[in-house]
Amino acid sequence: MLFPALWAVAPTRAIAALVAAGYFLAASHGLPRGVANFYGGGIAAGFALWVAASAGFVLVHTALWTKRSGRDRVLRYGIAAVLMSVPPFGIVGWAHPITGAGMVFSGWGWPGLVVAMIGLLAMTTRFWPIATLAMAGLCLWSAATWAPPDTAEGWIGIDTHFRGENGHYADYAQQFETIGLVTEAAGDGAQVVVLPESAAGIWTPTTSRLWSRALEGTDLTVIAGAIIVDAGGYDNVMVEVSGEGSRILYRERMPVPVSMWQPWRRLIDEPAGARAHFFDNPVVEIDGQRIAPLICYEQLLIWPVLQSTLHDPDVIVATGNGWWTGNTNIVAIQRASAAAWARLFSLPLIVSFNT
């Protein structure tokens, strides 16, 4: 949350660009290794994508930087913060300083978000030392009283450790192994089990029957990640499965750009990868509970969680498939982001990752 002060005191536009680049690249430094793992190649492509991903953040903060202090600078930073929160720039709005609201103003809800934004704006004024001291004091208080987000009663998120590769999805053996994990959780008293992104592989009528028959005679409900494929691409989804059948619960609003979301492929009449449902289905309902669903990449962005929270959810469900993130901090950042939002709004959090 000190970033706005560093940006504001930059003596020139070029230095402001370097500050923005340094901040974004440091916050996302696990990306080059992750990209190399995902594509199975050298790290050069990872570095190229790392730098390219920073372009939006750097462009916005460079264009809006001003040497003039006072109201003009505050307004310009406010515009930059909003632009990096919503599409199109918000598509790569990782590491947004406002995410710190959940750590500094734990439990404050929407007023905490407003106060955090005021604090960020104050960092761009001559009162930044006072704002820094105030933020530091609140951060220390939050750290001293910090408790992890609650979990919803009867709900459990299962972490799995299935290795993967680009284009590989759960096979028959993995499906049965995952069903075994669910059965074990049910024996421990779980009523709703959450599984990671892509845990159920490609969702077909055959896959649906396999899972429904495995859950027959139980009161258990499973939320599992899967994809639904058609001629134009695919949807990254959460499905709800019980002994009575299944349904599509949620379609991802923002898949990972480049590796999943590839809208430019339509220009050459090829399948465009994962579809982005930008502002669709912000909350879904299951067993009387309103869920704010966040699949993987969405946990790093601003608008998906705030849009969901506007609809008064009862629980945040955060899933991901991080098989490609070995030796990086990417999954840890996703978990921390989800925890920060859950603590800000005092919502239970169910997390399920494959690593």
N, C-alpha and C positions, 0 to 999 in steps of 0.2 A: 504493500500500500504506500510505500515511499516513492514508487515510480513517478507519479505526477510531479513531485517536487524536483526530482532529477531532470525530468523533461522540461519543467518550467525554467530552471536556472541555467539551462544550456545557453551559452553565449551566442551561438549561431544556429541556423537551420541545419547545417551539416552535422554539428555536434548533437543536435536533437535527434537526427536520424540515427546516429551511432548509438545514442542512449536507448532508443526504441529497439534497434536491432539487437543490442547486447542483452536487453531485458528479455525479449522474446526468444532469442536463441538459447540463452541460459535456461529459461523455463522449460524449453522443449529439447534439451540436449540429448535425451534418449532416442530421439527420432531416427538419426542415421543408422544406428545399430539395429533398431526395430525394422526399418525398411529393408536392410540387408538380410535380416532373418526371414522376412516375409517373402521376398522375391528370390532368395537363395543366391544372390549374386554378390558382387563386391560392394564396398561401402561408399563408392563414388556416387551411385544413384541416391543413396540415403542422404549424403551431404547436399546434393542438388535439390532434392525435395525439401530438405530442412530449410535451406535458404529461400526457396521459392515460397514455402508456407509462411515465412516471415514477411513477405512482400506487402501483404494487405495491412498488417499492423504498422509496419514502418511507413508505408505510403500515407496512411491516414494521419499518423502523428507528425510526420514531416510537413505535410500540406497545411495542417492546422496550427502548427507552432507559430508563435509570434513573439517578437522582442518586446512588444508593449505589455506592460504589467496591468494589473487591475481587472476591471470587469470583462474586458475583451479577452484576456487570456483564460479567465474562468469559463466564459461562454464557449471558447474554442475547445477547451479540454472536455467540457460537458458534451459537446457535439461528438468529439472523438470517442468518448466512452459509450455513447449511444450507438454510434456507427459500428463499433466492434461488438455490440451485443445482439444485433439482428442481421439477417441476410441483407445484402450479399456479403459484406465484410465480416459479419458475425459468423459466417461459415468457418472461418479460421480464427475465431476469437478466443483462442486458448489463453489460459493464464491471465484472464481479465482481472485487474486488481480488485474489482467489486466482489470477487469470490471470497476474499478475506473477510467479508462482512460476517460470515458464519463463524469464524474463529474469534473475532473481536466482539461481536454483538450477539453472542449465542443466546437463543431464546427470545430475541427481541422481535422477530417476525418482520413484517413490512416496515414498521417504524425503524427497526435496526438497519434495514436496507437503505432507507432514506437518510439516516444519520451517517451511514458509511459513505454514501455518495456525497453528502455535504463535506465530510472529512476529506475525501479525495479532491474535491474542488478547492477546499481550503489549503491543500498542499501546494496549489499553484499560486498562492498569494504571498505577500510579505509576512503573513502570520503562520507560515509553514512550521516554524519551530514550535509554536504553541500547539498546532494541530498534531505534530509528531509526538510531543510529550503526552497529549491527551490520548492518542491512539495507543502509545506504548503502555500507558497506565491501564487502559481498558484491556489491552492484550494480555498483560500480566495477570490481571484479575480473572480473565477468562481462562488462562492457563491453569491458575490455581484452583478454579472451580470446575474445570473441564470434566465432562463425563461423555462417553461415547453415546451415539443415538440409541434410543430404545428399539427393541424389536417388537413386532406385532405378535400378540399371544396366539399360539398355534401355528405360526408361520416359521419356516426355516429356509435359509438359502444354502444350497450345497455347492461347495467349490470342487471342481474336478481338475484332473491333471492329464488330460488326453493330449498327446502331441499331435501336431497337424502340419499341413503344408498348404500353400496357395491352391485353391480349387478343390481341396479335399473336404468331404463332409462325413458325418457319422455313418459308419457302416453297420451291418447287422449285429456283429459282435459287440460293438460299442453301444448300440441301442439297448441290448440286453444287460450289459454291465451297468448302464445308467439306470435302467429300471430296477436293478438290484439295489442301487444306492437309494432310490426313492422308497422302495419297500422297507429298507432298513430305517429310514427316517420316519416312516409311518409307524414302525414298531416302537419308536421313541416318543410317540405321541403327536407327531406333526399332523396338522389338518390341511395345510397348504404348503406345498414344496415348490421352491423356485429353483430352476436350473439355468445354467449359463446361456449366453448367446450361442446359437447354432448347435445346442446340445442334442436336438432332435433331428438335425440334418435337414435334408430336403423333405418338406412336408407334402405327403401324398395321401390319398385314401388308404393305401396299404399301411403307411406309417401310423395314421390315425387309428386304424383298427388294431394294430399291434399294441399301441399304448392303452387304448380303451379296454381291450380284453385283459391286459395286465392289471388294470385298476378295478375290474368288475368285483362287486361284493364289498367294496370299501367306500368310505366317505371321503376319501382323499381327493384333493384337487391339485393338479400339477400345472405350473406355469413354466413353459419350456421355450427356449429360443429355437428358431427354425428359419428356413427360407422357403418362399413360394415362387416357383419358376414359371414363366410363360415366354412366348415368342419375343416379347419386347424387352425382357430383362427379368428382374426378380425383386421381391419385397423381403426385407429383413424384418422378421416378426417375432412377437411372443404369442404362443398358442396356449389356450386353456384346455386341459384334458381331464376327464373324469371317467368313471365307469359307464357313464351315460352317453359319452361322445366327446366331441371336441369342437372348438370354434377359434377363429382368429381373434385374438384379444387386442393386439396392438401392431400397427405398422410403423416402422422407424421413421421419424421425422427427418433426421439428418445422418445418413450413412457417411463413412469415411470418404472424403474426396480422393480421387485418383484410384485408390485400390478397390473401392466399391462403387462410388457414385461417379459415373462417367457420361454425363449428358451430351458431351461433344460427339460421342460415337453415333448419335442419331443422324448427324450430318452426312455420314457415309453409309447410312442404312444398315447399321449393325446394332445388336442388342446393347442397350445403354447401361448395363450393370444394374446396381441397386437403385430403386426409385427413392426419391426424397419426398416425403409427405410433410413439408415444412411446418404447417400449422394445424395439421389434422390430429385427431384423437389425443388431446393433451391429457385427458384422464380416461380411465376405463374402470368398469365395475366388475367385481368378482365376489361372490358370497356376501353381498351387502357392503363391501369395502370399496371405497374410491381410491384408485391407484394412480400415482404419478409415475409412469414408466420411463426409464432412461436406459437406452441400450448403448453401451460402450462409448463411442465418440461423443454422444449427446451429453455425457457427464462433464465434458471439458468446456461446453458452450454455455451461453447465458440464457438465450430465449427459451429453449425447451423447458428448463426447470422453472423459470418464472412464469411461463404460460401455463404450465401444469399447476403451479401453486395458486394461481389466480382462480382456479376452479375448486379450491378447498378440498384437496385430497386427504385421505386418512393415513396413507403410507406411501413412501417412496420405494420403488423396486428398481434396483440398479444391477444390470447384468453386463457381462462382457466376455469376450473370447480373446485372451491374451497369450495364446501359445507362441506367438511370434515376438513377444516382448522380453524374452530371456536376457538377463544381464543388463536390463534397463530399469528405470523407475516409472515407466509409463502406467502400469497397473496401480502402483502406489499412489500416483497423482490422481488417477480416476477415483480410487477409493476415498482419498482425502477430500476431493471436490464434492463427491456425493455426501460424505459425512458433514462437510461444512454447511451445505444447503439444508440437510436434515436438522442440524443443530440450530441453524438460524430460525427455522420455522417450527421447531419442536415437533418434528414428525418422526415416527418410527421409520427405520431404514432396514430393508432386506437386501443383502448384497450376495451375488452369486457370480463367480468368475471361473473360467477355465484357464489354467496357466501351465 
